[in-house]
Amino acid sequence: MSNTTSVTTTSMRFAPINLGRWLVWSLFAILLVVAPLIFNKGASLSILCQMGTVMIFGLSYNMLLGQGGMLSFGHAVYSGLGAYFAIHAMNLASGGSLPIPVSLIPLVGGVFGMLFGVLFGYVTTKKSGTTFSMITLGIVELVFACSLMFPDFFGGEGGISTNRVMGEKVFGISYGPQIQVYYLIAFWLFISTVGMFAFTQTPLGRIINAVRDNPERVEFIGYNTQWVRYLTLILSAFFAGISGGLSAINFEIVTAENVSAVRSGAILLFTFIGGVGFFFGPLIGAVVGVFLTVLLSDFTKAWQLYLGVFFIVIVMYAPGGIASILMMNLRLMVYKRFGMVAPRLLLMIAATLLACIGGVMVIEMLYHLTLESANGTVMRLFGAEVDAAGVTGWLIALVLVAVGALMFWRGRPAFRQAWDQANLEIEELIRKEHA
C-alpha cells in the first residue's frame, strides 16, 4: 500500500500555468498590433519597420554576447549575406524563376544566414575570448572586401535593388503599402522573439550560459565547449538572416554597408545600451539606437557625438544597460520601497536634464560656428533663436551645466543613502521569506 502511494505521489504533479509569462507575451503581441495605430504621423511607419528588423538583429546578437559571452565584431556578416540572398530570391521570384511569396523571403535570408554560420562559425568558435573577437573582425572585413570584388553577385557600390510588389495579390496584400510591410515585420519579430526566448529554456541555452560563466567546469563534466558555441552561433546566424531578409523587403535594396564592420559595431552599441544581461535588453536598445541614429540625425549633425557619449555613460554607470535600470526600480516598486528613493531620484533626474540641456547648447553652438558659420551665427535651438557668437547663449548654457552639475553633486550622497537603505530592507525581507 505504501509503495502504491509513493508511486502515485511522485508520478502525479500539478504544473500551474505561468500567467505572468502569458500576460507579457500577450501585451507584446498587442503592442505590435496597435503601434502603427498610435504612431501614424509622417515617417513613423518606416521608423517602426526599422526598429522591428533591428530588434531581431539585436536579439540574435545577444544570443552570442549576453548568453554565450562571445563578443563578436562581425555579426553583420550573417544578416547582410542573408539580405543579399533574400533580395536575389525576390528578383528570381519576380521573374518567375522561383515560386516563393514575399512572406517567406525572410526565411530564405534565415536559411542562408544559418549556412554561413555553419561555414564561418566552425572557424571562429575554435577559439574564445579576445581571439574569437579578432577572428570575427577579420571575417567581416573579408566579406566586405568580397562585396566590392564580386559585383555580379553583390552589385558593387550600388548594391542590388528589387521590387517587393510582385505577382498577384494574396488576400489583398501586395506589400506595396508600408503598413503591410510593417505587419509582416511584426509577425516575424514575434515569431523570432518567441523562438529565441524558447532557446534560452533548452538544454543548449542553459549550457551556453555555463560556458559563458565557467568553460573549464563545463569541459570537466563532459561537454565540448567549442561545439556548444558553434551550435549557438548557427542558431544566432539564422535569426540574423531573418532580420536581413526583412531589411531587404523593407528597403528594397542591399548594399555593401549591410556586411560592414560599421553595422556590426552599431548592433554591438545598441545591444549594450539596452542591456546584454536581459533577454528584452536588445528590444530596448533597438528603439533607443534607431532613435539616436535615424530620428536624431534629422535634427542635428552631432548625432554621432551624442550616441558615443550616451554609450560611454551607460557602460560606465549602468553596465547592465537601460534594462538593468528599469529592473532595479521595478524591484523597489514590487517590494514597496520606491517611495523611499522617488523624491531624491526626481531631483537627480532634474539635475541631469539641466546639465544635458546646457551641454547640448554648447555642442550645437560649437557645431554651428564650426560648420555653418557661413550662413550666419544665429541659429534655432529649443524653439528659440540663439546667437552662437554672442555672450548670452554661452552664458545660459554654462549656467545650466554648472547648476545641473552642482545639484547632482549635492544630491548624490542622499540618493545613494536612500537607495542603499531601500535595498538593504529588501534583502532583509527576502531573507525572512526564505528563512
GUKOL-805587 format. One record per residue (C-alpha): residue number from 0; residue in three letters; x, y, z. Coordinates in pm, 1 decimal. Example, Ala and Ser with C-alpha at 12.3 -4.5 7.8 and 13.67 -1.06 7.14 Angstrom:
<nodes>
0:ALA:1230.0:-450.0:780.0
1:SER:1367.0:-106.0:714.0
</nodes>
This chain:
<nodes>
0:MET:0.0:0.0:0.0
1:SER:282.9:236.4:85.6
2:ASN:459.4:156.2:-241.4
3:THR:145.8:238.4:-441.3
4:THR:106.4:564.6:-257.3
5:SER:466.4:667.8:-319.9
6:VAL:443.5:588.8:-691.6
7:THR:122.4:786.7:-725.4
8:THR:268.3:1081.1:-535.1
9:THR:584.0:1101.5:-743.1
10:SER:419.0:1049.7:-1082.1
11:MET:134.1:1298.8:-1047.2
12:ARG:233.8:1663.9:-1020.7
13:PHE:41.4:1981.7:-1075.6
14:ALA:213.6:2236.9:-1300.2
15:PRO:32.2:2572.8:-1279.7
16:ILE:9.5:2794.4:-1586.3
17:ASN:260.6:3076.7:-1581.9
18:LEU:7.4:3358.8:-1608.5
19:GLY:274.3:3626.9:-1585.1
20:ARG:454.1:3495.0:-1890.6
21:TRP:132.2:3462.4:-2088.2
22:LEU:42.6:3819.9:-1992.7
23:VAL:378.7:3955.2:-2105.6
24:TRP:362.5:3780.5:-2442.5
25:SER:3.1:3890.0:-2494.7
26:LEU:93.5:4251.5:-2419.7
27:PHE:388.4:4226.0:-2657.8
28:ALA:162.1:4097.4:-2937.1
29:ILE:-97.5:4367.6:-2868.1
30:LEU:173.3:4635.8:-2871.9
31:LEU:295.2:4516.0:-3212.0
32:VAL:-59.3:4531.1:-3347.9
33:VAL:-153.1:4875.7:-3216.3
34:ALA:184.6:5050.6:-3257.6
35:PRO:112.9:5179.5:-3613.0
36:LEU:-228.2:5299.9:-3496.6
37:ILE:-63.1:5516.1:-3230.5
38:PHE:243.0:5630.8:-3425.4
39:ASN:82.9:5715.4:-3758.6
40:LYS:236.0:6052.0:-3844.4
41:GLY:494.1:6122.1:-4113.6
42:ALA:766.0:5860.4:-4139.6
43:SER:659.1:5676.4:-3822.2
44:LEU:579.9:5353.7:-4008.0
45:SER:922.2:5348.1:-4168.0
46:ILE:1085.8:5403.8:-3828.4
47:LEU:878.2:5124.4:-3672.7
48:CYS:983.0:4888.8:-3952.5
49:GLN:1348.9:4968.0:-3892.8
50:MET:1306.6:4913.8:-3521.2
51:GLY:1147.4:4575.6:-3586.0
52:THR:1432.4:4447.3:-3802.5
53:VAL:1695.5:4582.3:-3561.7
54:MET:1516.6:4415.2:-3270.3
55:ILE:1552.8:4073.3:-3433.6
56:PHE:1913.8:4150.8:-3521.2
57:GLY:1987.7:4261.9:-3164.5
58:LEU:1822.2:3958.4:-3007.6
59:SER:2021.6:3728.0:-3235.3
60:TYR:2342.5:3908.5:-3140.4
61:ASN:2258.8:3878.4:-2772.0
62:MET:2245.9:3500.5:-2813.4
63:LEU:2620.9:3527.4:-2862.9
64:LEU:2715.0:3812.9:-2631.1
65:GLY:2465.0:3805.7:-2347.8
66:GLN:2402.3:3432.6:-2328.9
67:GLY:2731.0:3295.3:-2456.6
68:GLY:2981.4:3563.2:-2363.0
69:MET:3104.7:3578.1:-2723.6
70:LEU:3197.0:3934.4:-2819.2
71:SER:3158.8:3934.4:-3196.7
72:PHE:3262.6:4220.5:-3425.3
73:GLY:3128.0:4052.5:-3737.0
74:HIS:2765.4:3961.9:-3677.0
75:ALA:2657.1:4177.2:-3970.5
76:VAL:2803.0:3909.8:-4199.0
77:TYR:2510.4:3675.6:-4134.6
78:SER:2246.1:3945.2:-4152.6
79:GLY:2398.7:4103.8:-4461.7
80:LEU:2455.5:3782.3:-4656.4
81:GLY:2105.3:3669.6:-4564.2
82:ALA:1979.3:4000.3:-4704.3
83:TYR:2173.0:3950.7:-5029.7
84:PHE:2035.0:3603.1:-5087.7
85:ALA:1686.8:3719.7:-4991.8
86:ILE:1692.0:4003.9:-5242.7
87:HIS:1821.2:3772.7:-5517.0
88:ALA:1537.5:3535.3:-5430.3
89:MET:1293.4:3824.1:-5466.6
90:ASN:1433.0:3909.6:-5809.3
91:LEU:1409.6:3545.0:-5917.8
92:ALA:1054.3:3525.4:-5788.6
93:SER:951.3:3842.2:-5972.4
94:GLY:1099.3:3694.7:-6291.1
95:GLY:903.5:3373.2:-6247.9
96:SER:1208.5:3154.4:-6185.4
97:LEU:1141.4:3089.0:-5818.0
98:PRO:787.3:3025.7:-5687.6
99:ILE:813.7:3184.0:-5341.9
100:PRO:589.2:3450.1:-5186.8
101:VAL:727.5:3766.1:-5028.9
102:SER:601.9:3648.9:-4690.2
103:LEU:858.0:3365.3:-4690.1
104:ILE:1152.8:3569.8:-4816.4
105:PRO:1278.8:3628.9:-4457.4
106:LEU:1303.5:3252.4:-4423.1
107:VAL:1536.8:3247.6:-4724.7
108:GLY:1756.7:3501.7:-4550.2
109:GLY:1748.6:3293.4:-4234.2
110:VAL:1847.3:2970.9:-4410.9
111:PHE:2143.2:3129.4:-4588.0
112:GLY:2245.8:3315.7:-4274.0
113:MET:2249.7:2978.5:-4098.7
114:LEU:2453.3:2819.2:-4378.8
115:PHE:2717.9:3089.0:-4349.3
116:GLY:2702.8:3041.5:-3974.0
117:VAL:2791.0:2677.2:-4034.9
118:LEU:3081.1:2783.9:-4258.4
119:PHE:3229.4:3077.1:-4066.8
120:GLY:3125.5:2961.0:-3721.7
121:TYR:3332.4:2645.7:-3743.0
122:VAL:3641.0:2865.7:-3777.7
123:THR:3552.1:3144.9:-3535.8
124:THR:3435.4:2925.2:-3248.9
125:LYS:3759.8:2727.7:-3244.8
126:LYS:3880.0:2999.1:-3008.8
127:SER:3710.1:3205.3:-2741.5
128:GLY:3759.0:3541.0:-2573.4
129:THR:3969.5:3805.1:-2746.8
130:THR:4085.8:3563.3:-3016.2
131:PHE:3724.5:3494.0:-3114.9
132:SER:3655.7:3867.8:-3138.4
133:MET:3957.3:3928.9:-3361.3
134:ILE:3866.1:3640.5:-3592.1
135:THR:3513.4:3774.4:-3633.6
136:LEU:3656.5:4115.9:-3715.6
137:GLY:3872.8:3955.5:-3983.8
138:ILE:3571.8:3767.3:-4124.3
139:VAL:3360.3:4081.0:-4157.3
140:GLU:3643.5:4268.2:-4330.3
141:LEU:3691.8:3972.0:-4565.0
142:VAL:3324.3:3960.0:-4660.3
143:PHE:3310.3:4337.5:-4701.1
144:ALA:3609.8:4324.8:-4937.1
145:CYS:3442.3:4044.9:-5134.2
146:SER:3128.1:4256.2:-5168.8
147:LEU:3331.0:4507.0:-5370.4
148:MET:3534.9:4247.1:-5559.8
149:PHE:3239.9:4045.2:-5696.3
150:PRO:2991.4:4296.2:-5836.7
151:ASP:2792.7:4030.8:-6027.1
152:PHE:2652.0:3899.7:-5700.2
153:PHE:2692.7:4193.0:-5460.6
154:GLY:2617.4:4471.7:-5708.6
155:GLY:2931.4:4671.1:-5632.5
156:GLU:2895.8:5002.5:-5451.3
157:GLY:2543.4:5048.5:-5583.6
158:GLY:2420.5:4722.2:-5434.3
159:ILE:2128.2:4509.2:-5552.1
160:SER:1776.7:4651.0:-5577.5
161:THR:1439.1:4485.6:-5618.3
162:ASN:1065.4:4545.7:-5617.4
163:ARG:874.0:4381.3:-5336.4
164:VAL:541.3:4421.1:-5520.2
165:MET:528.0:4116.4:-5744.3
166:GLY:273.7:3863.3:-5862.5
167:GLU:-92.0:3859.8:-5777.0
168:LYS:-228.7:3994.8:-5452.8
169:VAL:-295.1:3734.8:-5184.1
170:PHE:-596.6:3830.4:-4970.1
171:GLY:-549.8:4183.9:-5097.0
172:ILE:-188.6:4201.7:-4974.7
173:SER:68.8:4327.0:-5222.7
174:TYR:328.4:4469.2:-4977.6
175:GLY:315.3:4795.4:-5164.7
176:PRO:176.5:4998.8:-4872.1
177:GLN:422.8:5041.3:-4585.0
178:ILE:162.5:4928.2:-4331.5
179:GLN:156.5:4582.0:-4489.4
180:VAL:535.2:4561.7:-4468.5
181:TYR:516.7:4664.2:-4103.9
182:TYR:278.1:4384.2:-4012.1
183:LEU:497.0:4133.6:-4197.9
184:ILE:795.6:4252.9:-3991.9
185:ALA:584.9:4245.7:-3674.5
186:PHE:480.4:3886.9:-3746.8
187:TRP:838.1:3768.1:-3796.7
188:LEU:952.6:3972.9:-3496.6
189:PHE:701.5:3799.1:-3271.5
190:ILE:783.0:3451.9:-3407.7
191:SER:1158.4:3513.1:-3383.8
192:THR:1133.9:3655.8:-3032.7
193:VAL:935.9:3352.6:-2916.4
194:GLY:1190.2:3123.1:-3082.8
195:MET:1490.7:3293.9:-2926.2
196:PHE:1325.6:3300.6:-2584.3
197:ALA:1244.1:2930.0:-2619.8
198:PHE:1612.8:2870.7:-2693.8
199:THR:1704.3:3012.1:-2351.8
200:GLN:1490.3:2739.6:-2190.9
201:THR:1651.8:2449.8:-2379.2
202:PRO:1945.7:2241.3:-2253.2
203:LEU:2167.0:2408.3:-2515.4
204:GLY:2054.1:2751.0:-2397.5
205:ARG:2135.7:2656.4:-2038.7
206:ILE:2473.5:2505.0:-2115.4
207:ILE:2585.2:2805.8:-2322.4
208:ASN:2528.0:3014.5:-2007.7
209:ALA:2753.8:2774.1:-1823.0
210:VAL:3016.9:2802.6:-2097.9
211:ARG:2998.9:3179.5:-2060.1
212:ASP:3048.1:3164.1:-1683.1
213:ASN:3290.3:2874.1:-1637.5
214:PRO:3405.3:2690.4:-1953.7
215:GLU:3659.9:2480.0:-1763.2
216:ARG:3392.9:2328.2:-1540.7
217:VAL:3171.3:2259.8:-1842.5
218:GLU:3453.9:2067.2:-2005.5
219:PHE:3511.5:1883.3:-1678.7
220:ILE:3154.6:1748.4:-1676.2
221:GLY:3194.9:1620.2:-2032.4
222:TYR:3071.0:1890.7:-2271.8
223:ASN:3262.7:2015.9:-2575.7
224:THR:3256.9:2393.1:-2529.0
225:GLN:3355.4:2458.7:-2889.5
226:TRP:3052.4:2269.7:-3018.4
227:VAL:2824.9:2446.1:-2774.2
228:ARG:2947.4:2783.7:-2901.4
229:TYR:2929.4:2659.5:-3260.5
230:LEU:2567.8:2542.9:-3241.0
231:THR:2464.3:2864.1:-3065.8
232:LEU:2629.9:3072.6:-3335.5
233:ILE:2449.7:2877.6:-3608.2
234:LEU:2112.1:2947.3:-3448.5
235:SER:2206.3:3309.9:-3394.1
236:ALA:2305.9:3341.9:-3760.3
237:PHE:1967.8:3200.5:-3862.9
238:PHE:1776.1:3474.1:-3682.0
239:ALA:2022.3:3737.0:-3803.2
240:GLY:1949.8:3619.3:-4158.5
241:ILE:1576.5:3662.5:-4096.8
242:SER:1649.4:4020.1:-3992.9
243:GLY:1847.2:4070.2:-4313.5
244:GLY:1565.6:3930.8:-4526.0
245:LEU:1316.1:4166.9:-4364.8
246:SER:1554.3:4456.9:-4420.6
247:ALA:1575.8:4366.9:-4790.3
248:ILE:1196.0:4370.6:-4816.5
249:ASN:1165.8:4697.4:-4627.4
250:PHE:1430.4:4897.0:-4814.6
251:GLU:1419.7:4706.5:-5146.0
252:ILE:1796.8:4743.5:-5171.9
253:VAL:2101.0:4573.9:-5018.5
254:THR:2447.2:4731.6:-5032.8
255:ALA:2796.1:4656.2:-4904.0
256:GLU:2711.3:4851.7:-4587.8
257:ASN:2492.3:4557.7:-4481.3
258:VAL:2801.2:4337.6:-4436.7
259:SER:3034.1:4604.4:-4298.5
260:ALA:3207.3:4632.9:-3963.3
261:VAL:3018.0:4958.9:-3911.7
262:ARG:2688.0:4771.9:-3899.8
263:SER:2837.2:4510.9:-3667.8
264:GLY:2961.4:4787.0:-3439.4
265:ALA:2620.3:4952.7:-3441.9
266:ILE:2438.3:4641.6:-3322.4
267:LEU:2704.6:4596.5:-3054.3
268:LEU:2635.3:4950.4:-2928.8
269:PHE:2258.1:4903.8:-2937.6
270:THR:2272.5:4573.3:-2750.8
271:PHE:2499.0:4713.0:-2480.6
272:ILE:2278.2:5018.6:-2439.6
273:GLY:1968.7:4802.7:-2399.9
274:GLY:2134.2:4554.1:-2166.0
275:VAL:2312.1:4230.4:-2255.0
276:GLY:2219.3:4065.0:-1927.0
277:PHE:1846.2:4069.7:-2000.6
278:PHE:1655.5:3895.8:-2277.8
279:PHE:1448.4:4206.7:-2354.2
280:GLY:1752.5:4436.7:-2340.1
281:PRO:1813.8:4435.2:-2718.6
282:LEU:1449.5:4532.7:-2775.5
283:ILE:1505.5:4849.9:-2573.4
284:GLY:1844.0:4903.1:-2734.9
285:ALA:1690.4:4882.1:-3082.8
286:VAL:1434.3:5151.1:-3000.3
287:VAL:1696.4:5384.0:-2849.6
288:GLY:1952.1:5307.9:-3120.5
289:VAL:1716.6:5373.6:-3411.7
290:PHE:1601.9:5691.7:-3239.9
291:LEU:1959.7:5815.7:-3199.9
292:THR:2076.2:5717.6:-3548.9
293:VAL:1767.4:5788.7:-3758.9
294:LEU:1548.3:6045.0:-3585.9
295:LEU:1820.7:6242.9:-3409.6
296:SER:2024.9:6271.5:-3730.0
297:ASP:1739.4:6472.5:-3882.4
298:PHE:1775.3:6738.2:-3612.3
299:THR:2148.4:6768.3:-3553.0
300:LYS:2479.8:6698.0:-3722.7
301:ALA:2626.2:6599.0:-3387.1
302:TRP:2414.8:6284.2:-3350.7
303:GLN:2719.0:6055.8:-3359.1
304:LEU:2871.7:6252.1:-3072.3
305:TYR:2554.4:6213.4:-2866.7
306:LEU:2544.0:5839.9:-2942.9
307:GLY:2905.7:5797.8:-2836.2
308:VAL:2863.0:5995.9:-2515.1
309:PHE:2542.8:5808.4:-2428.7
310:PHE:2715.7:5474.4:-2483.4
311:ILE:3010.4:5575.4:-2263.1
312:VAL:2778.1:5689.4:-1983.7
313:ILE:2582.8:5361.7:-1999.4
314:VAL:2897.8:5147.7:-1990.4
315:MET:3048.6:5347.7:-1701.1
316:TYR:2747.5:5399.9:-1477.1
317:ALA:2493.9:5136.4:-1585.8
318:PRO:2690.2:4842.1:-1729.9
319:GLY:2371.5:4635.8:-1722.8
320:GLY:2213.1:4875.9:-1973.0
321:ILE:1879.2:5051.5:-1962.5
322:ALA:1710.3:4719.8:-1881.4
323:SER:1904.7:4693.1:-1554.3
324:ILE:1792.8:5042.1:-1450.4
325:LEU:1430.4:4952.3:-1519.7
326:MET:1453.6:4621.1:-1333.7
327:MET:1620.6:4772.8:-1028.6
328:ASN:1346.3:5033.4:-998.2
329:LEU:1080.2:4770.2:-1064.5
330:ARG:1227.2:4568.6:-777.4
331:LEU:1178.4:4867.9:-548.3
332:MET:817.4:4900.5:-662.9
333:VAL:742.1:4532.3:-610.0
334:TYR:870.1:4548.3:-252.6
335:LYS:703.7:4888.9:-194.5
336:ARG:1026.6:5076.3:-132.6
337:PHE:1022.1:5306.2:-434.1
338:GLY:876.7:5589.4:-225.0
339:MET:1198.9:5599.0:-22.4
340:VAL:1406.4:5696.9:-325.0
341:ALA:1149.5:5868.3:-550.1
342:PRO:1198.6:6230.2:-428.8
343:ARG:1576.0:6209.1:-448.3
344:LEU:1557.4:6025.0:-780.0
345:LEU:1343.6:6304.5:-926.4
346:LEU:1599.0:6557.6:-804.0
347:MET:1880.7:6363.4:-973.2
348:ILE:1681.2:6341.2:-1295.4
349:ALA:1610.5:6714.8:-1288.9
350:ALA:1978.3:6790.5:-1228.9
351:THR:2080.0:6561.6:-1515.0
352:LEU:1829.1:6724.0:-1751.1
353:LEU:1956.1:7073.1:-1668.4
354:ALA:2316.9:6970.0:-1727.2
355:CYS:2222.6:6790.0:-2050.2
356:ILE:2032.5:7091.6:-2186.5
357:GLY:2331.5:7312.4:-2117.1
358:GLY:2568.2:7057.1:-2271.4
359:VAL:2350.6:7026.6:-2583.1
360:MET:2351.9:7406.5:-2620.0
361:VAL:2732.1:7411.9:-2601.2
362:ILE:2771.1:7132.6:-2856.9
363:GLU:2517.4:7274.6:-3102.2
364:MET:2665.6:7625.1:-3087.2
365:LEU:3014.8:7484.5:-3140.8
366:TYR:2895.2:7281.1:-3438.9
367:HIS:2716.9:7582.2:-3583.0
368:LEU:3021.6:7806.6:-3553.1
369:THR:3246.5:7536.6:-3698.1
370:LEU:3034.3:7401.0:-3983.0
371:GLU:2766.2:7658.5:-4064.0
372:SER:2915.9:7993.9:-3976.0
373:ALA:2892.9:8094.2:-4343.5
374:ASN:2513.9:8103.8:-4304.9
375:GLY:2533.2:8343.4:-4011.0
376:THR:2574.7:8295.0:-3639.4
377:VAL:2204.9:8297.2:-3547.7
378:MET:2051.1:7953.0:-3505.3
379:ARG:1732.9:7797.9:-3368.8
380:LEU:1777.4:7597.7:-3052.2
381:PHE:1492.4:7451.5:-2845.4
382:GLY:1245.1:7663.6:-3040.0
383:ALA:1426.1:7993.7:-2978.9
384:GLU:1677.4:8195.0:-3178.7
385:VAL:2026.3:8192.6:-3028.7
386:ASP:2333.2:8382.6:-3145.5
387:ALA:2613.5:8127.0:-3136.3
388:ALA:2871.8:8406.8:-3141.6
389:GLY:2703.4:8606.5:-2866.6
390:VAL:2774.9:8600.2:-2495.1
391:THR:2415.3:8542.1:-2380.9
392:GLY:2376.5:8194.3:-2529.3
393:TRP:2708.0:8072.5:-2392.5
394:LEU:2637.2:8221.5:-2052.0
395:ILE:2297.9:8047.5:-2028.8
396:ALA:2447.7:7716.5:-2140.3
397:LEU:2733.8:7730.5:-1889.5
398:VAL:2499.3:7831.5:-1606.2
399:LEU:2271.8:7537.0:-1684.2
400:VAL:2566.0:7297.5:-1685.3
401:ALA:2702.6:7439.4:-1361.2
402:VAL:2367.0:7438.6:-1180.6
403:GLY:2286.0:7086.1:-1300.0
404:ALA:2629.6:6955.3:-1202.1
405:LEU:2607.4:7122.4:-858.8
406:MET:2259.0:6980.7:-794.6
407:PHE:2378.2:6636.1:-899.0
408:TRP:2687.6:6653.7:-680.8
409:ARG:2494.7:6779.4:-376.1
410:GLY:2206.5:6536.2:-417.6
411:ARG:2404.9:6223.3:-495.3
412:PRO:2504.4:6128.0:-135.5
413:ALA:2142.9:6148.1:-13.3
414:PHE:2021.2:5949.3:-314.3
415:ARG:2286.6:5683.2:-261.3
416:GLN:2197.7:5657.5:108.3
417:ALA:1825.2:5620.3:34.6
418:TRP:1897.6:5369.3:-242.8
419:ASP:2122.4:5155.4:-23.2
420:GLN:1876.5:5167.4:265.4
421:ALA:1586.0:5058.8:43.1
422:ASN:1783.6:4767.8:-99.3
423:LEU:1901.4:4660.4:245.5
424:GLU:1541.2:4644.4:361.3
425:ILE:1450.7:4440.6:52.4
426:GLU:1733.6:4196.9:120.1
427:GLU:1611.7:4161.8:478.1
428:LEU:1257.7:4089.5:358.1
429:ILE:1386.7:3827.0:115.0
430:ARG:1593.7:3667.6:389.7
431:LYS:1289.8:3644.3:616.3
432:GLU:1077.9:3494.8:338.5
433:HIS:1330.1:3215.3:283.6
434:ALA:1407.9:3163.2:648.8
</nodes>
